[in-house]
């Protein structure tokens, strides 16, 4: 399993944004994608407090 910091992931999706803006945009995108939330098994509280995500490699 490989972990990536939320800021790093956000900047990969939004490379022209500041780190803060990229994280905000990524969180908004995650919150709007209910299917992704179900697959990730995350609650809104976990999303607000998570600083890193883990992916199986």
C-alpha positions in Angstrom: 0.0 0.0 0.0 1.3 3.4 -0.9 0.2 6.6 1.0 0.1 10.1 -0.6 -0.5 13.4 1.2 -3.7 15.1 0.3 -1.8 18.2 -0.8 0.4 16.2 -3.1 -2.6 14.5 -4.6 -4.6 17.7 -5.0 -1.7 19.4 -6.7 -1.5 16.6 -9.2 -5.1 17.2 -10.2 -4.9 21.0 -10.0 -1.3 21.8 -10.8 -1.9 25.5 -11.6 -3.6 26.2 -8.2 -2.1 27.1 -4.9 -1.8 24.2 -2.5 -4.7 25.5 -0.4 -7.0 26.0 -3.4 -6.1 22.6 -4.8 -7.0 20.8 -1.6 -10.3 22.7 -1.4 -11.1 21.8 -5.0 -10.2 18.2 -4.5 -12.3 17.9 -1.3 -15.2 19.5 -3.1 -14.8 17.0 -6.0 -14.6 14.0 -3.5 -17.7 15.3 -1.6 -19.7 15.5 -4.9 -18.7 12.0 -6.0 -20.9 9.7 -3.8 -19.7 6.6 -5.6 -16.1 7.4 -4.8 -17.0 8.0 -1.2 -18.7 4.6 -1.0 -15.7 2.8 -2.5 -13.3 4.6 -0.3 -15.4 3.9 2.8 -14.9 7.4 4.1 -17.3 9.5 6.2 -17.4 13.3 6.0 -15.6 13.5 9.3 -12.8 11.3 8.0 -12.5 13.5 4.9 -12.2 16.7 6.9 -9.4 15.3 9.1 -7.5 13.1 6.6 -4.1 14.4 5.5 -3.0 11.3 3.6 -4.7 8.7 1.4 -3.6 5.2 0.9 -3.8 3.3 -2.4 -3.1 -0.3 -3.1 -0.2 -0.7 -5.5 
